[in-house]
Structure formats: structure tokens, C-alpha cells
Amino acid sequence: NFYDKINYLPEYIRGYIGGLIESQKKLYGYNIVKTLLDDRIVSEVGKYVSAPLGEGYKAGLRELLADMINAKITSDERISMLGKVSEMYRLTLCTGSDKRLMANAKHMGYVSYEEDMPKIFRDSAININITLRSIESGIPLRALDIMGAGGFLLSNYQPELAEYFEDGKEVVVFGSEEDLLEKIGYYLEHDELRCEIAYNGWKKVQEQFGYEYVVGQILKIALEN
């Protein structure tokens, strides 16, 4: 979260960006940050922030600032949402982040994504996915990894996730903090339904997202064209 490290920006710039952050937090499935970054604000930020990227790097200050703001939004959302979850339910985190941010959670620290996480995904009652806000399209890899390991996935809304997976049958999607908490409670009380959804998600991933199937589809499209 690099945005908090440039807290020396003038009040009027931080006020503008703060309003943008709060507006984006209320929207799922569509990103407005880069579109609403005013040219004047970007230019003003450039007076206070140096970003020497080197030759060949095509992104400009607007893109870097947008990514920085999106990371800040994601950080705030995760702290707020997971904090509320930890107050109501048993929450385990696998992260190297500061434990003081989530005092009520159980902290496991970093674990191996290749060796340990598949078992954690499979054995957890509910796996929560809160997508990085800069990911505007596509299905987050974490979502496929959770379902591919046989885990139950509760994710924020992403257009492609809703396009390829049926909400309530193969995955469960939440649209707000309140919706997240309500659905956690509901699915913790309905073990059979939760396991059925996890199985359906696993089956869909095996059938349509395995390497052999996907590579076959890519080659088929390439040969047809």
C-alpha cells in the first residue's frame, strides 16, 4: 500500500483522491479510478512524487497513480471486511501482514502456495476472495485455485466469474460487506449445500479450466483462423 507513504500530498489533492477512493469502494465489477483521475490532479501529483521507471517502461504517472489508489482501496476493503468477519466468525489468515491489523484472527504467516495452500483451500469451510481492485477483467487466479483444490469459494463480484460460474451453484458471490457477512453465516449453517457448491465448482474447473482443455481450445481457435 504505497499510497499511505505519500501522505505529504497537499490537502486538496488528498481530498480529491479520497473522494475517488470512497466512490470506487461502492462499485463492484467496474473500475472508475483511471477514468476519473483528472489531468490537473495527475500533473500536481507529479510535482511531489518521483517515479523513475527507466527506459522501455510504457506506463506513465496516471497508470502508476491509478494502481497505487486501487491497491489502497483493496487494502482498506480487506482490513474492514476481514476485521468484521473476525469479530463474528473464526477467521484464519495466511499472510505476512502486520498481525495487529486483525487482532481477532488466527495468523498462520506465510505458507507455500504450491504445497500447503491447496490443502488449506480444500479443508477450510469457506475461502474468501477479495480481488485486487486493479484487476478489471478476467477470473482471479486465486478463485480458480480455490475451486480447483475442491474448496468452497465466496468471492466479490467479477463479470467473468459470474459469466463462467453460476452463483449459488458453483460459486457464491457477495456484493457488499453486509452481504459477505450474511452469506458466511448462511453457508456455515448449511454444510450439505456448501459441500455441493464446492464440488460443482471443482467439477467445472476440471472440465473447462484444466491445462489440457484450455491448450486444446487455444490450438483449435488458432488453426481455425
C-alpha positions as a LaTeX table, in Angstrom:
\begin{tabular}{lrrr}
\hline
Residue & $x$ (\AA) & $y$ (\AA) & $z$ (\AA) \\
\hline
Asn1 & 0.00 & 0.00 & 0.00 \\
Phe2 & 2.27 & 2.76 & $-1.32$ \\
Tyr3 & $-0.42$ & 5.45 & $-1.26$ \\
Asp4 & $-0.16$ & 5.82 & 2.53 \\
Lys5 & 3.56 & 6.52 & 2.10 \\
Ile6 & 2.86 & 9.73 & 0.17 \\
Asn7 & 0.75 & 11.25 & 2.94 \\
Tyr8 & 2.59 & 14.53 & 2.46 \\
Leu9 & 0.48 & 15.44 & $-0.59$ \\
Pro10 & $-1.43$ & 18.76 & $-0.28$ \\
Glu11 & $-4.85$ & 18.59 & 1.34 \\
Tyr12 & $-6.79$ & 19.39 & $-1.86$ \\
Ile13 & $-5.11$ & 16.53 & $-3.77$ \\
Arg14 & $-5.71$ & 14.05 & $-0.94$ \\
Gly15 & $-9.31$ & 15.25 & $-0.72$ \\
Tyr16 & $-9.91$ & 14.62 & $-4.42$ \\
Ile17 & $-8.28$ & 11.18 & $-4.30$ \\
Gly18 & $-10.13$ & 10.39 & $-1.06$ \\
Gly19 & $-13.46$ & 11.08 & $-2.76$ \\
Leu20 & $-12.44$ & 8.86 & $-5.66$ \\
Ile21 & $-11.49$ & 6.07 & $-3.25$ \\
Glu22 & $-14.83$ & 6.21 & $-1.41$ \\
Ser23 & $-16.77$ & 6.20 & $-4.70$ \\
Gln24 & $-14.89$ & 3.19 & $-6.05$ \\
Lys25 & $-15.46$ & 1.25 & $-2.82$ \\
Lys26 & $-19.19$ & 1.31 & $-3.54$ \\
Leu27 & $-18.76$ & $-0.19$ & $-7.04$ \\
Tyr28 & $-18.10$ & $-3.84$ & $-7.86$ \\
Gly29 & $-17.32$ & $-5.13$ & $-11.34$ \\
Tyr30 & $-16.35$ & $-1.75$ & $-12.81$ \\
Asn31 & $-13.29$ & 0.40 & $-12.16$ \\
Ile32 & $-13.61$ & 4.19 & $-12.35$ \\
Val33 & $-10.24$ & 5.21 & $-10.89$ \\
Lys34 & $-8.19$ & 5.73 & $-14.05$ \\
Thr35 & $-11.14$ & 7.30 & $-15.90$ \\
Leu36 & $-11.85$ & 9.88 & $-13.20$ \\
Leu37 & $-8.24$ & 10.84 & $-12.48$ \\
Asp38 & $-8.28$ & 14.48 & $-13.53$ \\
Asp39 & $-5.31$ & 15.59 & $-15.70$ \\
Arg40 & $-4.69$ & 18.51 & $-13.38$ \\
Ile41 & $-4.54$ & 16.22 & $-10.34$ \\
Val42 & $-2.12$ & 13.84 & $-12.09$ \\
Ser43 & 0.06 & 16.80 & $-13.05$ \\
Glu44 & 0.01 & 18.14 & $-9.49$ \\
Val45 & 0.92 & 14.73 & $-8.03$ \\
Gly46 & 3.88 & 14.69 & $-10.41$ \\
Lys47 & 5.30 & 17.73 & $-8.60$ \\
Tyr48 & 5.51 & 15.75 & $-5.35$ \\
Val49 & 6.07 & 12.14 & $-6.46$ \\
Ser50 & 9.06 & 10.92 & $-8.48$ \\
Ala51 & 8.64 & 7.71 & $-10.48$ \\
Pro52 & 11.87 & 6.96 & $-12.40$ \\
Leu53 & 10.84 & 3.82 & $-14.26$ \\
Gly54 & 13.70 & 3.60 & $-16.72$ \\
Glu55 & 13.67 & 3.15 & $-20.47$ \\
Gly56 & 11.19 & 0.80 & $-22.08$ \\
Tyr57 & 8.56 & 1.11 & $-19.35$ \\
Lys58 & 5.40 & 2.23 & $-21.12$ \\
Ala59 & 3.18 & 3.12 & $-18.16$ \\
Gly60 & 3.00 & 6.76 & $-17.17$ \\
Leu61 & 2.23 & 8.55 & $-13.92$ \\
Arg62 & $-1.54$ & 8.19 & $-14.47$ \\
Glu63 & $-1.28$ & 4.39 & $-14.63$ \\
Leu64 & 1.05 & 4.23 & $-11.63$ \\
Leu65 & $-1.17$ & 6.52 & $-9.58$ \\
Ala66 & $-4.27$ & 4.51 & $-10.55$ \\
Asp67 & $-2.59$ & 1.26 & $-9.48$ \\
Met68 & $-1.49$ & 2.89 & $-6.23$ \\
Ile69 & $-5.04$ & 4.08 & $-5.49$ \\
Asn70 & $-6.53$ & 0.67 & $-6.38$ \\
Ala71 & $-4.07$ & $-1.03$ & $-4.01$ \\
Lys72 & $-5.06$ & 1.40 & $-1.26$ \\
Ile73 & $-8.77$ & 0.66 & $-1.86$ \\
Thr74 & $-8.12$ & $-3.10$ & $-1.75$ \\
Ser75 & $-6.09$ & $-2.75$ & 1.45 \\
Asp76 & $-8.85$ & $-0.74$ & 3.14 \\
Glu77 & $-11.53$ & $-3.19$ & 1.97 \\
Arg78 & $-9.66$ & $-6.26$ & 3.15 \\
Ile79 & $-8.92$ & $-4.76$ & 6.56 \\
Ser80 & $-12.52$ & $-3.61$ & 7.01 \\
Met81 & $-14.24$ & $-6.74$ & 5.69 \\
Leu82 & $-11.95$ & $-9.29$ & 7.31 \\
Gly83 & $-11.99$ & $-7.32$ & 10.54 \\
Lys84 & $-15.79$ & $-7.61$ & 10.69 \\
Val85 & $-15.61$ & $-11.28$ & 9.73 \\
Ser86 & $-13.12$ & $-11.97$ & 12.54 \\
Glu87 & $-15.46$ & $-10.34$ & 15.07 \\
Met88 & $-18.30$ & $-12.72$ & 14.16 \\
Tyr89 & $-16.63$ & $-15.93$ & 13.00 \\
Arg90 & $-13.40$ & $-17.92$ & 13.30 \\
Leu91 & $-11.04$ & $-16.46$ & 10.72 \\
Thr92 & $-7.61$ & $-17.80$ & 9.78 \\
Leu93 & $-5.20$ & $-15.68$ & 7.72 \\
Cys94 & $-2.19$ & $-16.87$ & 5.73 \\
Thr95 & $-0.24$ & $-13.64$ & 5.29 \\
Gly96 & 2.86 & $-11.79$ & 6.30 \\
Ser97 & 0.91 & $-8.62$ & 7.05 \\
Asp98 & 1.00 & $-6.97$ & 10.48 \\
Lys99 & $-0.96$ & $-9.14$ & 12.93 \\
Arg100 & $-2.15$ & $-6.03$ & 14.76 \\
Leu101 & $-4.38$ & $-5.18$ & 11.78 \\
Met102 & $-6.53$ & $-8.23$ & 12.54 \\
Ala103 & $-6.23$ & $-8.94$ & 16.27 \\
Asn104 & $-9.19$ & $-11.36$ & 16.40 \\
Ala105 & $-7.93$ & $-13.65$ & 13.61 \\
Lys106 & $-5.68$ & $-16.68$ & 13.83 \\
His107 & $-2.45$ & $-15.95$ & 11.97 \\
Met108 & $-0.53$ & $-18.71$ & 10.19 \\
Gly109 & 2.01 & $-16.44$ & 8.49 \\
Tyr110 & 3.25 & $-17.23$ & 5.01 \\
Val111 & 2.65 & $-20.77$ & 3.73 \\
Ser112 & 3.72 & $-22.44$ & 0.49 \\
Tyr113 & 1.20 & $-21.66$ & $-2.24$ \\
Glu114 & 2.13 & $-24.78$ & $-4.21$ \\
Glu115 & 2.31 & $-27.29$ & $-1.34$ \\
Asp116 & 0.26 & $-26.02$ & 1.61 \\
Met117 & $-2.43$ & $-23.75$ & 0.16 \\
Pro118 & $-4.33$ & $-26.44$ & $-1.83$ \\
Lys119 & $-4.91$ & $-28.37$ & 1.41 \\
Ile120 & $-5.92$ & $-25.17$ & 3.23 \\
Phe121 & $-8.34$ & $-24.28$ & 0.40 \\
Arg122 & $-9.85$ & $-27.77$ & 0.49 \\
Asp123 & $-10.14$ & $-28.06$ & 4.28 \\
Ser124 & $-11.47$ & $-24.55$ & 5.01 \\
Ala125 & $-15.22$ & $-24.23$ & 5.43 \\
Ile126 & $-15.21$ & $-21.00$ & 3.42 \\
Asn127 & $-12.47$ & $-19.36$ & 1.34 \\
Ile128 & $-12.93$ & $-15.59$ & 0.91 \\
Asn129 & $-11.62$ & $-13.90$ & $-2.23$ \\
Ile130 & $-11.40$ & $-10.09$ & $-2.21$ \\
Thr131 & $-9.95$ & $-9.21$ & $-5.62$ \\
Leu132 & $-7.30$ & $-6.55$ & $-6.09$ \\
Arg133 & $-9.23$ & $-3.59$ & $-7.49$ \\
Ser134 & $-6.82$ & $-3.08$ & $-10.40$ \\
Ile135 & $-7.91$ & $-6.47$ & $-11.81$ \\
Glu136 & $-10.65$ & $-5.15$ & $-14.07$ \\
Ser137 & $-11.28$ & $-8.25$ & $-16.17$ \\
Gly138 & $-10.68$ & $-11.97$ & $-16.13$ \\
Ile139 & $-11.16$ & $-14.53$ & $-13.38$ \\
Pro140 & $-8.72$ & $-14.07$ & $-10.48$ \\
Leu141 & $-6.25$ & $-16.96$ & $-10.33$ \\
Arg142 & $-6.96$ & $-17.39$ & $-6.61$ \\
Ala143 & $-10.60$ & $-18.14$ & $-7.44$ \\
Leu144 & $-9.64$ & $-20.95$ & $-9.83$ \\
Asp145 & $-7.04$ & $-22.28$ & $-7.38$ \\
Ile146 & $-9.60$ & $-22.46$ & $-4.57$ \\
Met147 & $-12.21$ & $-24.27$ & $-6.68$ \\
Gly148 & $-9.56$ & $-26.44$ & $-8.34$ \\
Ala149 & $-8.48$ & $-27.66$ & $-4.89$ \\
Gly150 & $-12.09$ & $-28.52$ & $-4.02$ \\
Gly151 & $-12.64$ & $-25.53$ & $-1.75$ \\
Phe152 & $-15.82$ & $-23.51$ & $-1.28$ \\
Leu153 & $-15.36$ & $-20.06$ & $-2.83$ \\
Leu154 & $-17.07$ & $-16.89$ & $-1.59$ \\
Ser155 & $-15.89$ & $-14.05$ & $-3.84$ \\
Asn156 & $-16.63$ & $-10.44$ & $-4.64$ \\
Tyr157 & $-18.42$ & $-9.92$ & $-7.96$ \\
Gln158 & $-16.28$ & $-10.04$ & $-11.09$ \\
Pro159 & $-18.02$ & $-10.05$ & $-14.54$ \\
Glu160 & $-16.16$ & $-13.08$ & $-15.91$ \\
Leu161 & $-16.55$ & $-15.05$ & $-12.69$ \\
Ala162 & $-20.32$ & $-14.57$ & $-12.94$ \\
Glu163 & $-20.18$ & $-15.37$ & $-16.67$ \\
Tyr164 & $-18.43$ & $-18.75$ & $-16.32$ \\
Phe165 & $-19.68$ & $-19.89$ & $-12.91$ \\
Glu166 & $-23.26$ & $-19.97$ & $-11.67$ \\
Asp167 & $-23.77$ & $-18.04$ & $-8.44$ \\
Gly168 & $-25.26$ & $-20.27$ & $-5.75$ \\
Lys169 & $-24.45$ & $-23.45$ & $-7.68$ \\
Glu170 & $-20.69$ & $-23.45$ & $-8.36$ \\
Val171 & $-19.55$ & $-20.34$ & $-6.51$ \\
Val172 & $-21.12$ & $-17.77$ & $-4.18$ \\
Val173 & $-20.73$ & $-14.06$ & $-4.93$ \\
Phe174 & $-21.13$ & $-11.16$ & $-2.50$ \\
Gly175 & $-21.90$ & $-7.56$ & $-3.43$ \\
Ser176 & $-21.18$ & $-5.67$ & $-0.21$ \\
Glu177 & $-19.69$ & $-6.02$ & 3.25 \\
Glu178 & $-23.12$ & $-6.75$ & 4.72 \\
Asp179 & $-23.82$ & $-9.34$ & 2.02 \\
Leu180 & $-20.47$ & $-11.04$ & 2.77 \\
Leu181 & $-21.24$ & $-11.40$ & 6.48 \\
Glu182 & $-24.76$ & $-12.64$ & 5.83 \\
Lys183 & $-23.63$ & $-15.29$ & 3.34 \\
Ile184 & $-20.84$ & $-16.53$ & 5.62 \\
Gly185 & $-23.43$ & $-17.13$ & 8.34 \\
Tyr186 & $-25.86$ & $-18.83$ & 5.95 \\
Tyr187 & $-23.36$ & $-21.24$ & 4.39 \\
Leu188 & $-21.75$ & $-22.12$ & 7.70 \\
Glu189 & $-25.17$ & $-23.34$ & 8.80 \\
His190 & $-25.79$ & $-25.34$ & 5.59 \\
Asp191 & $-22.95$ & $-27.85$ & 5.35 \\
Glu192 & $-24.52$ & $-30.07$ & 2.71 \\
Leu193 & $-25.28$ & $-27.19$ & 0.35 \\
Arg194 & $-21.82$ & $-25.71$ & 0.90 \\
Cys195 & $-20.13$ & $-29.02$ & 0.04 \\
Glu196 & $-22.34$ & $-29.42$ & $-3.03$ \\
Ile197 & $-21.36$ & $-25.98$ & $-4.34$ \\
Ala198 & $-17.67$ & $-26.71$ & $-3.68$ \\
Tyr199 & $-17.97$ & $-29.97$ & $-5.64$ \\
Asn200 & $-19.76$ & $-28.27$ & $-8.55$ \\
Gly201 & $-17.07$ & $-25.58$ & $-8.70$ \\
Trp202 & $-14.32$ & $-28.22$ & $-8.62$ \\
Lys203 & $-16.03$ & $-30.17$ & $-11.43$ \\
Lys204 & $-16.36$ & $-27.07$ & $-13.64$ \\
Val205 & $-12.68$ & $-26.18$ & $-13.17$ \\
Gln206 & $-11.58$ & $-29.74$ & $-14.03$ \\
Glu207 & $-13.72$ & $-29.78$ & $-17.16$ \\
Gln208 & $-13.17$ & $-26.28$ & $-18.54$ \\
Phe209 & $-10.06$ & $-24.78$ & $-16.95$ \\
Gly210 & $-7.52$ & $-27.62$ & $-16.91$ \\
Tyr211 & $-4.36$ & $-27.10$ & $-18.95$ \\
Glu212 & $-5.15$ & $-29.84$ & $-21.47$ \\
Tyr213 & $-8.62$ & $-28.46$ & $-22.22$ \\
Val214 & $-7.53$ & $-24.82$ & $-22.38$ \\
Val215 & $-4.48$ & $-25.50$ & $-24.59$ \\
Gly216 & $-6.70$ & $-27.60$ & $-26.84$ \\
Gln217 & $-9.16$ & $-24.70$ & $-27.18$ \\
Ile218 & $-6.34$ & $-22.26$ & $-27.95$ \\
Leu219 & $-4.93$ & $-24.54$ & $-30.67$ \\
Lys220 & $-8.41$ & $-25.11$ & $-32.12$ \\
Ile221 & $-9.05$ & $-21.36$ & $-32.41$ \\
Ala222 & $-5.56$ & $-20.76$ & $-33.84$ \\
Leu223 & $-5.97$ & $-23.45$ & $-36.51$ \\
Glu224 & $-9.45$ & $-22.21$ & $-37.47$ \\
Asn225 & $-8.03$ & $-18.74$ & $-38.11$ \\
\hline
\end{tabular}
